[in-house]
């Protein structure tokens, strides 16, 4: 779920006395710090020693123990293991998980090839050859990262590795030479500034590189349909979550009506493979929108927004940075892509952490004039803004209160 929704859930669970229980899957292992006093574990599947300790650690965080209540009894949280054939495997015994807690010893094995204590000899057997090859690649990339070269291809290679593009490509000198050629050709284009930034990205980094791209999610951008979707996604980033979800559902419905109902959603939520042959065969990364109700489409749209925001932020941004470094993007274009605006005041607010959709709503409501920024980048709001904040809906007021 989007981070702002997750934070709002934590806040409301803490504030509403009517809410006594929360049912969740293992998503809380990924960082939801709920103010809970007791934990009921109904299913132990894939809960190994570290995962189990992490899950239990979500109960009674230290800010609760030493916070307003100052209740030291919270240092011993109530954790219940509940055997249930409805939610667990038949004849499964969660008492084995309790024993695992008592017996777990977490060995501190040094597996990072860049650390001094790393021992490559532990990977000499046949079973670990692929791991050894990967470690050798990491070490070679580290040397490239710290090297200095006047060769433009080697400099491009160093930049790509420093940005983390080795997680997307199998980076070789030949690949970098071809990408460098694409950069030079595009820089010579007479209407460079008229080409959409996603079309630039596909021309430079994706066309004819099927064999070199190891990240299937990034490789989807070779398809026209994917480019059309991300153009829509970037256009809609300035809107609120509610507006984006509504737009996404309409997009899903158009896809179904056009007979193009297979939607990429990733392995975490995928139900069917797109293909049964070739790279990525049999990986369940798609869903069939024809089988989904409108309510299910709304839930899918919320998930899709979070997945795509992560994809853009953690993968596409490094390509935009490289394009900007090579003058393939103007400063205004780069600011629009990364921050969603070129307005100086809005840029300052975005860089201070305010989401662009909130800033745009404040602008539409005539509230930016009621917000000021001092020389130390502290935000201040006047009495008119305080009155405005008291009158807006609860979720929006919660988001504003994090900053103002």
PyMOL commands that set and color helices and strands:
alter all, ss='L'
color gray80, all
select helices_A, chain A and resi 3-15+26-30+49-56+62-65+72-75+95-103+120-123+126-145+152-163+165-167+173-187+192-194+197-205+216-222+224-235+241-257+289-291+294-325+331-339+344-351+356-364+368-370+383-391+394-401
alter helices_A, ss='H'
color red, helices_A
select strands_A, chain A and resi 38-41+78-81+262-264+286-288+371-373+379-381
alter strands_A, ss='S'
color yellow, strands_A
deselect
rebuild
show_as cartoon
